[in-house]
Amino acid sequence: MRMAGDRCYEDYEIGEKHLSRARTTTDADIRMIIGAAACDHPNHTDAVFTADHPIFREPCTPGVLVLSMADGFFIDAMSMDMRLPLSYGYDRVRFLKPVYPGDTLRADLEVVGKRVKNDDWGIVDVQLEVLNQDDVLVAVLVHKLLVLREGSKIEPPNYSYAEGD
């Protein structure tokens, strides 16, 4: 068992880098997000439509799924070490290249900004560059995180998790 994160806001340095694991997208992933988010545009569902599309060669992964995978990469690479992290939002989200079923994605993460919000919380900005199996940049975004500050009076829940959970 591993104890949940104890790195507080002050422990993060601008320029700090992390690497994520990789994950292969599947047609089932696409169908699941289409069902959950009702993003059933022909770009994601219609092979005949995309065959004549000027950018896509086949139905592609919805951007919301790429963003969700990026969030999973962040959780895997950094979040579990943070002291009570809370998502504060995303900035500068860009989908640069199509992602297709069978593409394997990973992310390079870098702390690109920090600022104190109040006595209890700081904001850590983490840029994620999402790359495919050919090291082609397919998406970029900045994930803003609220992280407890050193000396905060807020007590995080006492929990642990098994590696791989």
C-alpha positions in Angstrom: 0.0 0.0 0.0 1.1 3.5 -0.8 0.0 6.6 1.2 -1.7 9.2 -0.8 0.3 12.3 -1.7 2.2 14.4 0.7 3.8 16.8 -1.8 2.4 20.3 -1.1 2.3 23.4 -3.3 5.7 24.6 -2.2 7.3 21.3 -3.2 6.7 21.9 -7.0 9.2 23.7 -9.1 8.6 25.3 -12.5 10.4 23.2 -15.1 9.8 20.0 -13.2 9.1 17.2 -15.7 7.2 13.9 -15.5 6.4 11.1 -18.0 3.2 9.2 -18.2 2.5 5.6 -19.0 1.1 4.8 -22.5 -2.4 3.7 -23.4 -3.9 2.5 -26.7 -7.2 3.9 -27.8 -9.9 1.4 -28.9 -13.1 1.5 -30.8 -14.8 0.5 -27.6 -13.4 3.6 -25.9 -14.9 5.8 -28.7 -18.3 4.0 -28.5 -18.3 4.5 -24.7 -17.6 8.2 -24.8 -20.1 8.7 -27.7 -22.7 7.0 -25.5 -21.8 8.9 -22.4 -21.5 12.4 -24.0 -23.7 12.0 -27.0 -20.9 13.3 -29.3 -22.1 11.2 -32.2 -20.8 13.5 -35.0 -20.0 11.6 -38.3 -16.3 12.5 -37.7 -16.4 9.9 -35.0 -18.9 7.3 -36.4 -19.1 7.3 -40.2 -16.4 5.7 -42.3 -18.1 6.8 -45.5 -18.2 10.4 -44.3 -14.6 10.5 -43.1 -13.3 8.8 -46.3 -14.1 12.0 -48.2 -13.0 14.3 -45.3 -10.1 16.6 -46.0 -8.4 15.8 -42.7 -9.6 12.4 -41.4 -8.8 9.1 -43.0 -11.3 7.2 -40.9 -13.6 7.9 -37.9 -11.4 9.5 -35.2 -11.4 9.7 -31.4 -13.5 12.6 -30.0 -11.4 15.3 -28.4 -13.2 14.8 -25.1 -11.8 11.3 -25.0 -8.3 12.6 -25.7 -8.7 15.1 -22.9 -10.0 12.4 -20.6 -7.0 10.2 -21.4 -4.7 13.2 -20.7 -6.3 13.5 -17.3 -5.6 9.9 -16.7 -2.0 10.4 -17.7 -1.8 13.3 -15.2 -3.3 11.2 -12.4 -0.9 8.4 -13.1 2.2 10.5 -13.4 1.7 13.3 -10.8 -1.7 13.5 -9.0 -1.2 10.7 -6.5 1.8 12.4 -5.0 0.0 15.8 -4.6 -1.4 16.8 -1.3 -5.2 16.8 -1.8 -5.2 18.0 -5.5 -8.4 19.4 -7.0 -8.8 20.2 -10.6 -9.2 23.9 -11.1 -9.7 23.6 -14.8 -7.9 23.5 -18.2 -6.4 26.2 -20.3 -5.1 26.3 -23.8 -6.6 23.0 -24.9 -5.7 22.2 -28.5 -6.3 19.1 -30.6 -3.5 19.2 -33.2 -3.8 15.9 -35.0 -6.4 13.2 -35.3 -6.3 10.2 -33.0 -7.6 6.9 -34.4 -8.5 3.6 -32.8 -5.2 1.7 -32.3 -3.1 4.8 -31.7 -1.1 4.6 -28.5 -0.9 7.8 -26.6 1.3 9.0 -23.7 2.1 12.4 -22.2 5.1 14.5 -21.3 4.2 16.7 -18.3 5.9 19.9 -17.1 5.1 22.3 -14.3 4.9 25.6 -16.1 3.4 27.9 -13.5 2.5 28.4 -9.8 0.7 31.0 -7.8 -0.6 31.3 -4.3 -4.4 31.4 -4.1 -4.8 31.9 -0.4 -3.4 30.7 3.0 -4.6 27.1 2.3 -4.2 26.6 -1.4 -1.8 27.2 -4.3 -2.3 26.6 -8.0 0.1 24.5 -9.9 -0.1 24.6 -13.7 0.9 21.4 -15.5 1.4 21.4 -19.2 0.6 18.1 -20.9 1.9 17.3 -24.4 0.1 14.3 -25.7 2.0 12.3 -28.2 1.1 9.2 -30.3 3.2 6.1 -31.0 5.1 8.0 -33.7 6.0 10.8 -31.3 3.6 13.1 -33.1 2.1 15.8 -30.9 -1.6 15.3 -31.1 -2.8 17.5 -28.2 -1.6 20.1 -25.7 -3.2 21.5 -22.6 -2.5 23.1 -19.3 -4.2 21.5 -16.3 -4.6 23.8 -13.3 -4.5 22.2 -9.9 -5.4 23.4 -6.5 -2.8 21.9 -4.1 -2.7 22.3 -0.3 0.0 24.6 0.9 2.5 23.8 3.6 1.1 24.8 7.0 -2.5 24.7 5.8 -5.0 24.0 8.6 -7.0 21.7 6.2 -6.5 18.1 7.0 -6.6 15.8 4.0 -8.5 12.5 4.4 -6.4 9.7 5.7 -6.3 7.1 3.0 -4.0 4.8 1.1 -4.3 2.9 -2.2 -2.8 -0.2 -3.6 -0.3 0.2 -6.4 -2.1 -0.1 -9.8 -5.5 0.8 -8.4 
